[in-house]
């Protein structure tokens, strides 16, 4: 029984997955708290930014960056559509495919949410430190080359 307890302690203290989930929950909660007053979640803001950057964009082209299931992305894009933040376009190259672009309402939401994002970002930079943030960026890029790394 002591071996099992020792193994459990070892796994709890040293588990990379557990630590990254814990950090992600703490950081995400802080971003969501700062963005709540703007009526957007951190996940929604990420999608709005990605659509803005790549528009018009096919959901399939977003999956590599986001590393999420197609069904999860579809549900999230449907929510953005219900808020009228994005609009669905038919793809002239493939009638079965769709693309998304920001609406004027979505552009305004992105601009409005910037202040909340900036507040959360300043907290994260202070709480984590620039060296750790740089390490996170490099690690994210190493694991997924589609994730950009800031210059400088």
C-alpha positions, 0 to 999 in steps of 0.5 A: 500500500505504501508503494501505491501511495508513493507512486500517487504522490510522485505522479501528483507532484511530477505530472506535466499534464496535471500542472499544465491543466492547473496553470491553464485553468488559473490563467483562463479563469483570470482572462475570462474574469477580465473579459466577462464585462465585455460579454466574451470568453477567452475561447470566443476571443481566440476564435474572433482573433483567428477569424479576423486574421485569416478571413475568410477562413474555412474551419478546417484551416483553423483546426491545426492552430487550435488543436481542437476537435472539428465538432467542438470548433463547429459548436463554438463557431455556431455560438459566434454566429448566434451573437452575429459576431461572424457570418458564414459564407459559401465557398465558391471553390467548393459548394459543400464547404463554408468559410467564416468572416467577422461581421461589423458586430464581431469587429466591434466586439473584438475592439471592445474586448481588447481592454479586458484582454490587455488587463488579463495579459498584464496580470499574466505577464506579472504573475508568470514573468517574461522569461516563463512567458517566452518559454511557454511561447517557445514550447507551444511553437515547438509542439505546434509550429503553427503557433507564432512566437513573438519577436524581440 
